[in-house]
Amino acid sequence: MNAYTRPDAIIDFCLAPLNLNADAAATQETRRRLEHVLRTYQLRLAQPVEVDFTRMPTLTINEAAHGYE
């Protein structure tokens, strides 16, 4: 898997499993907000942030603990 540095590539990878309608206003607003966050973060660090999802630990959600069975 590739490491991502461009905000739009990071956002595309993260939102892909949701299969959102790209033309929907909510999707466009979500992308706009996420891009703002990533760009702001990168500007504060004065360098691109590299994200490698292969090194991300697996997250297990216990839905029963939250009442979603």
N, C-alpha and C positions, 0 to 999 in steps of 0.2 A: 504494500500500500504506500501511497505517496504522502509526504508531509505537505501540508497546505500552509501558505503564507498570505494569499490574497483573501480579503474578507468575503468576497462573493463565492469563492471556492469552498471556504469553511461553511458558509451558510447553506450552499447547495447540498453539501454532504450531510449536514445536520438535519435539514428539512426533507430530504429525499424519502425517508421511510413514511412520512405523513401523506405523501401523494396529494399535495395541495393543488388547488386550481390556481395556476400562475396568474390568471386574469382577475381573480377575486380581490376586492379592495382590502380585505383582511390580510391576505397573503402578502400583498405589496407593502402594506403598513408594517407587518412583521419583519419583512426583509429590510425595510428602510431603517427600522429601529435597531435590528441586530447589526447592520452594517455601520450605523453610527457608533454603537458601542465598541465594535472591533476597531474601527478607525481611530476613535478617541484613545483607546487603550494603546494602540500601536504608536500614536503620536506622543503619548506621555512617555513611552519607553524609548522613543526616538529611533525605533527600528521595527521591522516587521516581526510579528509573533508567528512562530512556526508551530503548527498543530499536527501531531502524528497520532492518528486514532488507533494505530496498531499497538501503541504503548499505553493506551488508556485501560485502566482496570475495569473488569466486568462489574456492572452494577446490578444487583439482584433486588427486585422490589417485592416485598411481602404484602400482596394485596389484601390478604385475609386480616393482617394487622390493622389495616385502615378501613375495614368493613366492606371491601370490594371483592366479593367472592365469585 
